[in-house]
Amino acid sequence: MLWIKRNLFLAAGGLLALGLLGVGGYYFWTSYQRNSSVEEELKQAKAELTRLYGLTPFPSAANIAAARAEQQRLQTAIRLTQTSFSSLPYQRVRGPAFKALLDTTINELQKKAAQASVSLPLTNGYAFTFAEQQKRLQFSEGSFPTLPEQLAEINAICAILFDAKINKLVALRRGRVTSDDPPAASDYHELPPNRTLPSGAVVSPYAIEVTSFSFELAKVLEGFYKSPNGLLVKAVEVRPLEEGVAMQSPNAMPPPAVIPGPGPKPPVRPVLPGTPGPATGARVRPPGVSAVPGSAASTSGEGFKTVLDEKMLRILLWIDVLKPPAK
C-alpha cells in the first residue's frame, strides 16, 4: 500500500493500460467475427454468381431485355383477358327494392322479346325464371345478393338471344338459391347456383332451350363469344325441331353437335328462271311463290328448284357465367 501511495500515478496508468488492452481485445474479437461473416457472404455471392454464369440462357443484357419484353407482353395479355371476364354490374338491392327492380326488368325483357319477334314460353306473363319471386314481398335469408346477380346475368343472356332474333325461347333455367325456389318448378336446374373454382373465380350455370335456324344459332354463339362478361358456352346440343328432347345435365350431355365458331352463311333463296336478279342477272323466285323439289320441275327446265331446304332446329345451350375472384 505504501508503494502504491508513493507511485499512485504509475499504478493508475497501469490500470488504465490494462483496461484499454481489454477493450482492444474485445474490439479485435468482434471485428474478427464480423470479418468472418463478411467472408462467408462473399463466398455465397461468388457461388451465386458462378451459378448465374452457368445458366442457360445466360443472363446477358440482350437476354434480360428479352425477358422484360416478354413480361410486358404477358402483362398486356392479362389486362386484355381481364377485359373479357369483367363482372356483370348489378344493383345490390334487397326486399321491396329488389321486387321493384324485378318487375321493371321482366317488363323490359318482355318488350324486347316482342320487338325482336321472339316467342316466349308463356304468351302473357313469362317471368324469366322469377315467377315465384314475383309473388313475394318478403324473401328468405340468403336470397341476396345472389338473386339480383342472377337477374342481371339472365338479362345479359336474353339480350344476346333477342339480338340474334331466335324464333322462340322454349325454356330458361337457373340454380335454386333458397327454399323460395320450389324443387318441382321448371325454372330451375339441379346444379348449384354458384361454384367456386380453385383460382377463386365463381361460375354460375344456366340452361337455355330455344328454337331457331342455323343462321340465328351462329349469331347467338357469336354474341356469347364477344361478350365482355365471361359468358362461356359450355355445351351445345342441336336436333331437328320435330325430334323431342329433354334438357339434361351438362355433365351427362353427349359431345356438342355444334362447335362455337364462324357461323354458316344465310339461306340462299331458290332460283326461278325468267325473273332478273338484283345484281348478276340471276333469276329469283317471286314473293309468295313456294319452291318445289327438283324432281317436280318440268322437263323444259322452267320449273322451280330447291337450293337449300333449311329446317327449324331445337337447340340446348349450357352457359357458364365466369366471374373473377372477389378483390
BALOBA-1460 file (C-alpha; in Angstrom, 3 decimals):
// residues 327
<rec num="1" residu="m" x="0.000" y="0.000" z="0.000"/>
<rec num="2" residu="l" x="2.876" y="2.338" z="0.797"/>
<rec num="3" residu="w" x="4.349" y="1.675" z="-2.624"/>
<rec num="4" residu="i" x="1.023" y="2.430" z="-4.299"/>
<rec num="5" residu="k" x="0.749" y="5.686" z="-2.379"/>
<rec num="6" residu="r" x="4.253" y="6.647" z="-3.420"/>
<rec num="7" residu="n" x="3.649" y="5.559" z="-7.070"/>
<rec num="8" residu="l" x="-0.038" y="6.488" z="-7.438"/>
<rec num="9" residu="f" x="0.292" y="7.823" z="-10.954"/>
<rec num="10" residu="l" x="2.206" y="4.768" z="-12.078"/>
<rec num="11" residu="a" x="-0.418" y="2.400" z="-10.620"/>
<rec num="12" residu="a" x="-3.300" y="4.380" z="-12.170"/>
<rec num="13" residu="g" x="-1.583" y="4.356" z="-15.529"/>
<rec num="14" residu="g" x="-1.102" y="0.591" z="-15.333"/>
<rec num="15" residu="l" x="-4.755" y="0.011" z="-14.549"/>
<rec num="16" residu="l" x="-5.790" y="2.271" z="-17.410"/>
<rec num="17" residu="a" x="-3.498" y="0.456" z="-19.811"/>
<rec num="18" residu="l" x="-4.890" y="-2.879" z="-18.659"/>
<rec num="19" residu="g" x="-8.484" y="-1.631" z="-19.282"/>
<rec num="20" residu="l" x="-7.578" y="-0.365" z="-22.732"/>
<rec num="21" residu="l" x="-5.950" y="-3.660" z="-23.520"/>
<rec num="22" residu="g" x="-9.210" y="-5.477" z="-22.621"/>
<rec num="23" residu="v" x="-11.272" y="-3.103" z="-24.762"/>
<rec num="24" residu="g" x="-8.886" y="-3.606" z="-27.660"/>
<rec num="25" residu="g" x="-9.101" y="-7.367" z="-27.303"/>
<rec num="26" residu="y" x="-12.911" y="-7.232" z="-27.364"/>
<rec num="27" residu="y" x="-12.881" y="-4.976" z="-30.427"/>
<rec num="28" residu="f" x="-10.458" y="-7.328" z="-32.164"/>
<rec num="29" residu="w" x="-12.645" y="-10.346" z="-31.433"/>
<rec num="30" residu="t" x="-15.876" y="-8.721" z="-32.645"/>
<rec num="31" residu="s" x="-14.130" y="-7.422" z="-35.761"/>
<rec num="32" residu="y" x="-12.792" y="-10.874" z="-36.437"/>
<rec num="33" residu="q" x="-16.298" y="-12.336" z="-36.161"/>
<rec num="34" residu="r" x="-17.690" y="-9.643" z="-38.457"/>
<rec num="35" residu="n" x="-14.914" y="-10.231" z="-40.924"/>
<rec num="36" residu="s" x="-15.651" y="-13.973" z="-40.942"/>
<rec num="37" residu="s" x="-19.343" y="-13.263" z="-41.585"/>
<rec num="38" residu="v" x="-18.485" y="-10.926" z="-44.469"/>
<rec num="39" residu="e" x="-16.159" y="-13.523" z="-45.944"/>
<rec num="40" residu="e" x="-18.921" y="-16.121" z="-45.781"/>
<rec num="41" residu="e" x="-21.342" y="-13.760" z="-47.523"/>
<rec num="42" residu="l" x="-18.721" y="-13.070" z="-50.152"/>
<rec num="43" residu="k" x="-18.291" y="-16.785" z="-50.752"/>
<rec num="44" residu="q" x="-22.057" y="-17.196" z="-51.144"/>
<rec num="45" residu="a" x="-22.203" y="-14.263" z="-53.564"/>
<rec num="46" residu="k" x="-19.352" y="-15.759" z="-55.612"/>
<rec num="47" residu="a" x="-21.149" y="-19.121" z="-55.672"/>
<rec num="48" residu="e" x="-24.389" y="-17.453" z="-56.809"/>
<rec num="49" residu="l" x="-22.519" y="-15.520" z="-59.487"/>
<rec num="50" residu="t" x="-20.910" y="-18.730" z="-60.692"/>
<rec num="51" residu="r" x="-24.346" y="-20.371" z="-60.823"/>
<rec num="52" residu="l" x="-25.799" y="-17.471" z="-62.789"/>
<rec num="53" residu="y" x="-22.942" y="-17.542" z="-65.261"/>
<rec num="54" residu="g" x="-23.604" y="-21.233" z="-65.791"/>
<rec num="55" residu="l" x="-27.313" y="-20.800" z="-66.536"/>
<rec num="56" residu="t" x="-28.838" y="-21.355" z="-69.965"/>
<rec num="57" residu="p" x="-29.812" y="-18.880" z="-71.287"/>
<rec num="58" residu="f" x="-27.062" y="-16.695" z="-69.982"/>
<rec num="59" residu="p" x="-28.275" y="-13.552" z="-68.143"/>
<rec num="60" residu="s" x="-26.743" y="-11.178" z="-70.644"/>
<rec num="61" residu="a" x="-28.094" y="-7.710" z="-71.375"/>
<rec num="62" residu="a" x="-29.851" y="-8.968" z="-74.516"/>
<rec num="63" residu="n" x="-31.499" y="-11.863" z="-72.676"/>
<rec num="64" residu="i" x="-32.558" y="-9.625" z="-69.808"/>
<rec num="65" residu="a" x="-34.109" y="-7.181" z="-72.278"/>
<rec num="66" residu="a" x="-35.929" y="-10.070" z="-73.987"/>
<rec num="67" residu="a" x="-37.225" y="-11.317" z="-70.625"/>
<rec num="68" residu="r" x="-38.518" y="-7.848" z="-69.753"/>
<rec num="69" residu="a" x="-40.253" y="-7.586" z="-73.131"/>
<rec num="70" residu="e" x="-41.863" y="-10.986" z="-72.574"/>
<rec num="71" residu="q" x="-43.017" y="-9.919" z="-69.121"/>
<rec num="72" residu="q" x="-44.564" y="-6.782" z="-70.616"/>
<rec num="73" residu="r" x="-46.321" y="-8.875" z="-73.275"/>
<rec num="74" residu="l" x="-47.671" y="-11.186" z="-70.576"/>
<rec num="75" residu="q" x="-48.988" y="-8.251" z="-68.542"/>
<rec num="76" residu="t" x="-50.703" y="-6.871" z="-71.640"/>
<rec num="77" residu="a" x="-52.312" y="-10.264" z="-72.300"/>
<rec num="78" residu="i" x="-53.529" y="-10.411" z="-68.696"/>
<rec num="79" residu="r" x="-55.109" y="-6.964" z="-68.986"/>
<rec num="80" residu="l" x="-56.834" y="-7.937" z="-72.236"/>
<rec num="81" residu="t" x="-58.116" y="-11.144" z="-70.638"/>
<rec num="82" residu="q" x="-59.461" y="-9.223" z="-67.668"/>
<rec num="83" residu="t" x="-61.494" y="-7.007" z="-70.010"/>
<rec num="84" residu="s" x="-63.162" y="-10.140" z="-71.411"/>
<rec num="85" residu="f" x="-64.114" y="-11.506" z="-67.983"/>
<rec num="86" residu="s" x="-65.316" y="-8.434" z="-66.145"/>
<rec num="87" residu="s" x="-68.149" y="-8.929" z="-63.694"/>
<rec num="88" residu="l" x="-71.647" y="-8.067" z="-64.795"/>
<rec num="89" residu="p" x="-72.801" y="-4.957" z="-62.930"/>
<rec num="90" residu="y" x="-75.880" y="-5.499" z="-60.807"/>
<rec num="91" residu="q" x="-77.823" y="-3.478" z="-58.269"/>
<rec num="92" residu="r" x="-77.190" y="-4.520" z="-54.681"/>
<rec num="93" residu="v" x="-80.794" y="-4.200" z="-53.558"/>
<rec num="94" residu="r" x="-82.958" y="-6.340" z="-51.324"/>
<rec num="95" residu="g" x="-86.531" y="-6.613" z="-50.111"/>
<rec num="96" residu="p" x="-89.052" y="-4.208" z="-51.694"/>
<rec num="97" residu="a" x="-86.310" y="-2.527" z="-53.739"/>
<rec num="98" residu="f" x="-85.462" y="-5.848" z="-55.383"/>
<rec num="99" residu="k" x="-89.160" y="-6.526" z="-56.039"/>
<rec num="100" residu="a" x="-89.433" y="-3.203" z="-57.888"/>
<rec num="101" residu="l" x="-86.237" y="-3.929" z="-59.861"/>
<rec num="102" residu="l" x="-87.514" y="-7.422" z="-60.726"/>
<rec num="103" residu="d" x="-90.846" y="-6.155" z="-62.075"/>
<rec num="104" residu="t" x="-89.117" y="-3.466" z="-64.137"/>
<rec num="105" residu="t" x="-86.551" y="-5.873" z="-65.599"/>
<rec num="106" residu="i" x="-89.136" y="-8.524" z="-66.513"/>
<rec num="107" residu="n" x="-91.306" y="-5.914" z="-68.176"/>
<rec num="108" residu="e" x="-88.324" y="-4.664" z="-70.218"/>
<rec num="109" residu="l" x="-87.379" y="-8.208" z="-71.267"/>
<rec num="110" residu="q" x="-90.926" y="-8.922" z="-72.405"/>
<rec num="111" residu="k" x="-90.906" y="-5.754" z="-74.514"/>
<rec num="112" residu="k" x="-87.527" y="-6.607" z="-76.051"/>
<rec num="113" residu="a" x="-88.788" y="-10.088" z="-76.938"/>
<rec num="114" residu="a" x="-91.849" y="-8.592" z="-78.628"/>
<rec num="115" residu="q" x="-89.735" y="-6.086" z="-80.565"/>
<rec num="116" residu="a" x="-87.448" y="-8.903" z="-81.789"/>
<rec num="117" residu="s" x="-90.464" y="-11.133" z="-82.633"/>
<rec num="118" residu="v" x="-89.222" y="-13.801" z="-80.232"/>
<rec num="119" residu="s" x="-91.890" y="-16.110" z="-78.819"/>
<rec num="120" residu="l" x="-91.769" y="-16.801" z="-75.073"/>
<rec num="121" residu="p" x="-92.795" y="-19.964" z="-73.167"/>
<rec num="122" residu="l" x="-95.926" y="-18.171" z="-71.938"/>
<rec num="123" residu="t" x="-97.960" y="-15.868" z="-74.138"/>
<rec num="124" residu="n" x="-98.555" y="-13.490" z="-71.226"/>
<rec num="125" residu="g" x="-96.647" y="-13.022" z="-68.021"/>
<rec num="126" residu="y" x="-93.455" y="-15.028" z="-68.542"/>
<rec num="127" residu="a" x="-91.168" y="-14.098" z="-65.623"/>
<rec num="128" residu="f" x="-87.832" y="-15.427" z="-66.956"/>
<rec num="129" residu="t" x="-87.438" y="-17.950" z="-64.061"/>
<rec num="130" residu="f" x="-88.554" y="-15.437" z="-61.383"/>
<rec num="131" residu="a" x="-92.242" y="-16.398" z="-61.213"/>
<rec num="132" residu="e" x="-92.018" y="-17.317" z="-57.515"/>
<rec num="133" residu="q" x="-90.182" y="-14.125" z="-56.609"/>
<rec num="134" residu="q" x="-92.803" y="-12.030" z="-58.392"/>
<rec num="135" residu="k" x="-95.412" y="-13.370" z="-55.982"/>
<rec num="136" residu="r" x="-93.434" y="-12.466" z="-52.847"/>
<rec num="137" residu="l" x="-92.974" y="-9.326" z="-50.814"/>
<rec num="138" residu="q" x="-90.588" y="-10.988" z="-48.360"/>
<rec num="139" residu="f" x="-87.648" y="-13.209" z="-49.234"/>
<rec num="140" residu="s" x="-85.833" y="-15.926" z="-47.315"/>
<rec num="141" residu="e" x="-82.460" y="-15.317" z="-45.720"/>
<rec num="142" residu="g" x="-79.652" y="-15.956" z="-48.182"/>
<rec num="143" residu="s" x="-81.544" y="-14.597" z="-51.188"/>
<rec num="144" residu="f" x="-79.271" y="-11.578" z="-51.510"/>
<rec num="145" residu="p" x="-77.071" y="-10.641" z="-53.265"/>
<rec num="146" residu="t" x="-77.469" y="-13.830" z="-55.369"/>
<rec num="147" residu="l" x="-80.946" y="-13.015" z="-56.718"/>
<rec num="148" residu="p" x="-80.052" y="-9.533" z="-58.085"/>
<rec num="149" residu="e" x="-76.892" y="-11.022" z="-59.573"/>
<rec num="150" residu="q" x="-78.855" y="-13.818" z="-61.301"/>
<rec num="151" residu="l" x="-81.328" y="-11.244" z="-62.598"/>
<rec num="152" residu="a" x="-78.504" y="-9.240" z="-64.200"/>
<rec num="153" residu="e" x="-76.980" y="-12.383" z="-65.740"/>
<rec num="154" residu="i" x="-80.306" y="-13.550" z="-67.211"/>
<rec num="155" residu="n" x="-80.855" y="-10.056" z="-68.585"/>
<rec num="156" residu="a" x="-77.474" y="-10.228" z="-70.365"/>
<rec num="157" residu="i" x="-78.147" y="-13.744" z="-71.713"/>
<rec num="158" residu="c" x="-81.590" y="-12.800" z="-73.039"/>
<rec num="159" residu="a" x="-80.169" y="-9.677" z="-74.692"/>
<rec num="160" residu="i" x="-77.879" y="-11.911" z="-76.786"/>
<rec num="161" residu="l" x="-80.762" y="-14.264" z="-77.684"/>
<rec num="162" residu="f" x="-83.062" y="-11.406" z="-78.675"/>
<rec num="163" residu="d" x="-80.361" y="-9.611" z="-80.690"/>
<rec num="164" residu="a" x="-79.878" y="-12.841" z="-82.661"/>
<rec num="165" residu="k" x="-83.666" y="-12.887" z="-83.305"/>
<rec num="166" residu="i" x="-84.199" y="-16.533" z="-82.393"/>
<rec num="167" residu="n" x="-87.597" y="-17.987" z="-83.213"/>
<rec num="168" residu="k" x="-88.640" y="-18.965" z="-79.671"/>
<rec num="169" residu="l" x="-87.273" y="-19.114" z="-76.156"/>
<rec num="170" residu="v" x="-88.576" y="-22.536" z="-75.067"/>
<rec num="171" residu="a" x="-87.030" y="-22.737" z="-71.582"/>
<rec num="172" residu="l" x="-84.626" y="-20.887" z="-69.329"/>
<rec num="173" residu="r" x="-83.302" y="-22.413" z="-66.098"/>
<rec num="174" residu="r" x="-81.091" y="-21.212" z="-63.260"/>
<rec num="175" residu="g" x="-79.817" y="-22.597" z="-59.963"/>
<rec num="176" residu="r" x="-82.014" y="-22.590" z="-56.867"/>
<rec num="177" residu="v" x="-80.961" y="-20.043" z="-54.278"/>
<rec num="178" residu="t" x="-83.197" y="-20.633" z="-51.243"/>
<rec num="179" residu="s" x="-86.312" y="-22.555" z="-50.234"/>
<rec num="180" residu="d" x="-88.334" y="-19.853" z="-52.028"/>
<rec num="181" residu="d" x="-87.450" y="-21.696" z="-55.262"/>
<rec num="182" residu="p" x="-89.785" y="-24.736" z="-55.382"/>
<rec num="183" residu="p" x="-87.997" y="-28.002" z="-56.233"/>
<rec num="184" residu="a" x="-90.579" y="-29.167" z="-58.789"/>
<rec num="185" residu="a" x="-90.689" y="-25.960" z="-60.855"/>
<rec num="186" residu="s" x="-89.368" y="-25.969" z="-64.427"/>
<rec num="187" residu="d" x="-87.464" y="-22.699" z="-63.955"/>
<rec num="188" residu="y" x="-84.508" y="-24.424" z="-62.248"/>
<rec num="189" residu="h" x="-81.829" y="-26.993" z="-62.927"/>
<rec num="190" residu="e" x="-80.180" y="-29.259" z="-60.365"/>
<rec num="191" residu="l" x="-76.742" y="-27.631" z="-60.344"/>
<rec num="192" residu="p" x="-75.714" y="-25.220" z="-57.556"/>
<rec num="193" residu="p" x="-76.254" y="-21.532" z="-58.391"/>
<rec num="194" residu="n" x="-72.586" y="-20.722" z="-57.747"/>
<rec num="195" residu="r" x="-69.461" y="-22.872" z="-57.833"/>
<rec num="196" residu="t" x="-66.077" y="-21.615" z="-56.659"/>
<rec num="197" residu="l" x="-63.044" y="-22.701" z="-58.682"/>
<rec num="198" residu="p" x="-59.597" y="-23.351" z="-57.135"/>
<rec num="199" residu="s" x="-58.431" y="-19.993" z="-58.527"/>
<rec num="200" residu="g" x="-61.124" y="-18.220" z="-56.520"/>
<rec num="201" residu="a" x="-63.277" y="-17.409" z="-59.563"/>
<rec num="202" residu="v" x="-67.003" y="-18.175" z="-59.360"/>
<rec num="203" residu="v" x="-69.094" y="-19.954" z="-62.029"/>
<rec num="204" residu="s" x="-72.885" y="-19.687" z="-62.325"/>
<rec num="205" residu="p" x="-74.532" y="-22.172" z="-64.763"/>
<rec num="206" residu="y" x="-77.661" y="-21.526" z="-66.847"/>
<rec num="207" residu="a" x="-79.619" y="-23.865" z="-69.129"/>
<rec num="208" residu="i" x="-81.300" y="-22.492" z="-72.252"/>
<rec num="209" residu="e" x="-83.568" y="-24.144" z="-74.806"/>
<rec num="210" residu="v" x="-84.500" y="-22.271" z="-77.984"/>
<rec num="211" residu="t" x="-85.748" y="-22.943" z="-81.496"/>
<rec num="212" residu="s" x="-84.193" y="-21.196" z="-84.492"/>
<rec num="213" residu="f" x="-82.461" y="-21.740" z="-87.807"/>
<rec num="214" residu="s" x="-78.727" y="-22.324" z="-88.098"/>
<rec num="215" residu="f" x="-78.081" y="-18.688" z="-89.050"/>
<rec num="216" residu="e" x="-79.602" y="-17.408" z="-85.787"/>
<rec num="217" residu="l" x="-77.690" y="-20.068" z="-83.844"/>
<rec num="218" residu="a" x="-74.442" y="-18.765" z="-85.321"/>
<rec num="219" residu="k" x="-75.359" y="-15.242" z="-84.200"/>
<rec num="220" residu="v" x="-76.132" y="-16.494" z="-80.689"/>
<rec num="221" residu="l" x="-72.738" y="-18.212" z="-80.399"/>
<rec num="222" residu="e" x="-71.035" y="-15.123" z="-81.769"/>
<rec num="223" residu="g" x="-72.834" y="-12.975" z="-79.192"/>
<rec num="224" residu="f" x="-71.626" y="-15.145" z="-76.308"/>
<rec num="225" residu="y" x="-68.108" y="-15.222" z="-77.787"/>
<rec num="226" residu="k" x="-67.933" y="-11.414" z="-77.994"/>
<rec num="227" residu="s" x="-69.453" y="-10.788" z="-74.572"/>
<rec num="228" residu="p" x="-67.046" y="-8.958" z="-72.231"/>
<rec num="229" residu="n" x="-68.641" y="-10.528" z="-69.160"/>
<rec num="230" residu="g" x="-67.377" y="-14.103" z="-69.257"/>
<rec num="231" residu="l" x="-70.463" y="-15.772" z="-70.754"/>
<rec num="232" residu="l" x="-68.987" y="-19.137" z="-71.757"/>
<rec num="233" residu="v" x="-70.791" y="-21.725" z="-73.871"/>
<rec num="234" residu="k" x="-70.086" y="-24.988" z="-72.061"/>
<rec num="235" residu="a" x="-72.132" y="-27.318" z="-74.280"/>
<rec num="236" residu="v" x="-74.449" y="-27.185" z="-77.285"/>
<rec num="237" residu="e" x="-76.890" y="-29.838" z="-78.497"/>
<rec num="238" residu="v" x="-78.737" y="-29.356" z="-81.785"/>
<rec num="239" residu="r" x="-81.574" y="-31.515" z="-83.134"/>
<rec num="240" residu="p" x="-84.354" y="-31.055" z="-85.668"/>
<rec num="241" residu="l" x="-87.410" y="-29.449" z="-84.141"/>
<rec num="242" residu="e" x="-89.613" y="-32.491" z="-84.754"/>
<rec num="243" residu="e" x="-87.354" y="-34.620" z="-82.527"/>
<rec num="244" residu="g" x="-88.375" y="-34.069" z="-78.915"/>
<rec num="245" residu="v" x="-85.512" y="-33.919" z="-76.427"/>
<rec num="246" residu="a" x="-85.379" y="-33.314" z="-72.698"/>
<rec num="247" residu="m" x="-82.790" y="-30.979" z="-71.250"/>
<rec num="248" residu="q" x="-80.106" y="-32.921" z="-69.391"/>
<rec num="249" residu="s" x="-77.269" y="-32.081" z="-67.055"/>
<rec num="250" residu="p" x="-74.250" y="-30.647" z="-68.914"/>
<rec num="251" residu="n" x="-72.081" y="-33.415" z="-67.451"/>
<rec num="252" residu="a" x="-74.374" y="-36.060" z="-68.955"/>
<rec num="253" residu="m" x="-74.807" y="-34.458" z="-72.375"/>
<rec num="254" residu="p" x="-73.216" y="-36.039" z="-75.466"/>
<rec num="255" residu="p" x="-70.426" y="-34.206" z="-77.303"/>
<rec num="256" residu="p" x="-71.775" y="-30.934" z="-78.702"/>
<rec num="257" residu="a" x="-73.162" y="-31.152" z="-82.202"/>
<rec num="258" residu="v" x="-72.187" y="-27.532" z="-82.855"/>
<rec num="259" residu="i" x="-68.794" y="-26.052" z="-82.077"/>
<rec num="260" residu="p" x="-68.633" y="-22.272" z="-81.460"/>
<rec num="261" residu="g" x="-67.013" y="-20.546" z="-84.372"/>
<rec num="262" residu="p" x="-67.796" y="-18.712" z="-87.605"/>
<rec num="263" residu="g" x="-71.476" y="-19.128" z="-88.441"/>
<rec num="264" residu="p" x="-72.872" y="-20.528" z="-91.695"/>
<rec num="265" residu="k" x="-73.981" y="-18.283" z="-94.499"/>
<rec num="266" residu="p" x="-77.645" y="-17.223" z="-94.570"/>
<rec num="267" residu="p" x="-80.040" y="-19.437" z="-96.522"/>
<rec num="268" residu="v" x="-79.949" y="-18.924" z="-100.304"/>
<rec num="269" residu="r" x="-83.268" y="-18.204" z="-101.938"/>
<rec num="270" residu="p" x="-84.452" y="-20.617" z="-104.688"/>
<rec num="271" residu="v" x="-83.832" y="-19.519" z="-108.261"/>
<rec num="272" residu="l" x="-86.666" y="-19.031" z="-110.729"/>
<rec num="273" residu="p" x="-85.912" y="-18.685" z="-114.443"/>
<rec num="274" residu="g" x="-87.459" y="-15.664" z="-116.108"/>
<rec num="275" residu="t" x="-87.026" y="-13.092" z="-113.354"/>
<rec num="276" residu="p" x="-83.992" y="-10.772" z="-113.451"/>
<rec num="277" residu="g" x="-81.748" y="-10.928" z="-110.401"/>
<rec num="278" residu="p" x="-80.798" y="-7.786" z="-108.438"/>
<rec num="279" residu="a" x="-77.075" y="-7.874" z="-109.216"/>
<rec num="280" residu="t" x="-75.887" y="-10.645" z="-111.515"/>
<rec num="281" residu="g" x="-78.854" y="-11.264" z="-113.753"/>
<rec num="282" residu="a" x="-79.815" y="-14.414" z="-111.824"/>
<rec num="283" residu="r" x="-83.441" y="-15.445" z="-111.758"/>
<rec num="284" residu="v" x="-85.146" y="-15.196" z="-108.349"/>
<rec num="285" residu="r" x="-88.433" y="-16.556" z="-107.086"/>
<rec num="286" residu="p" x="-91.277" y="-14.008" z="-106.894"/>
<rec num="287" residu="p" x="-92.606" y="-13.256" z="-103.382"/>
<rec num="288" residu="g" x="-95.270" y="-15.658" z="-102.165"/>
<rec num="289" residu="v" x="-94.285" y="-18.490" z="-104.509"/>
<rec num="290" residu="s" x="-93.074" y="-21.659" z="-102.798"/>
<rec num="291" residu="a" x="-90.112" y="-23.651" z="-104.056"/>
<rec num="292" residu="v" x="-90.658" y="-27.258" z="-105.115"/>
<rec num="293" residu="p" x="-88.157" y="-30.136" z="-105.220"/>
<rec num="294" residu="g" x="-86.165" y="-30.556" z="-108.367"/>
<rec num="295" residu="s" x="-87.915" y="-33.818" z="-109.154"/>
<rec num="296" residu="a" x="-91.184" y="-31.876" z="-109.528"/>
<rec num="297" residu="a" x="-89.748" y="-29.443" z="-112.062"/>
<rec num="298" residu="s" x="-90.941" y="-29.607" z="-115.664"/>
<rec num="299" residu="t" x="-88.737" y="-31.267" z="-118.279"/>
<rec num="300" residu="s" x="-88.436" y="-27.961" z="-120.110"/>
<rec num="301" residu="g" x="-86.304" y="-26.576" z="-117.282"/>
<rec num="302" residu="e" x="-88.790" y="-23.778" z="-116.450"/>
<rec num="303" residu="g" x="-89.846" y="-25.216" z="-113.058"/>
<rec num="304" residu="f" x="-88.683" y="-24.339" z="-109.500"/>
<rec num="305" residu="k" x="-85.638" y="-25.959" z="-107.953"/>
<rec num="306" residu="t" x="-84.860" y="-26.073" z="-104.213"/>
<rec num="307" residu="v" x="-81.397" y="-24.664" z="-103.484"/>
<rec num="308" residu="l" x="-81.443" y="-25.019" z="-99.673"/>
<rec num="309" residu="d" x="-84.035" y="-26.754" z="-97.523"/>
<rec num="310" residu="e" x="-83.499" y="-25.125" z="-94.094"/>
<rec num="311" residu="k" x="-85.315" y="-26.697" z="-91.133"/>
<rec num="312" residu="m" x="-86.109" y="-25.287" z="-87.725"/>
<rec num="313" residu="l" x="-83.764" y="-26.562" z="-85.004"/>
<rec num="314" residu="r" x="-84.223" y="-27.289" z="-81.306"/>
<rec num="315" residu="i" x="-81.094" y="-26.056" z="-79.524"/>
<rec num="316" residu="l" x="-79.969" y="-26.725" z="-75.941"/>
<rec num="317" residu="l" x="-77.293" y="-24.442" z="-74.513"/>
<rec num="318" residu="w" x="-75.452" y="-24.669" z="-71.202"/>
<rec num="319" residu="i" x="-73.914" y="-21.305" z="-70.320"/>
<rec num="320" residu="d" x="-71.375" y="-20.715" z="-67.552"/>
<rec num="321" residu="v" x="-71.106" y="-17.146" z="-66.274"/>
<rec num="322" residu="l" x="-67.499" y="-16.850" z="-65.119"/>
<rec num="323" residu="k" x="-66.868" y="-14.162" z="-62.511"/>
<rec num="324" residu="p" x="-63.380" y="-13.122" z="-61.318"/>
<rec num="325" residu="p" x="-62.364" y="-13.620" z="-57.686"/>
<rec num="326" residu="a" x="-63.552" y="-11.027" z="-55.228"/>
<rec num="327" residu="k" x="-60.970" y="-8.346" z="-54.544"/>
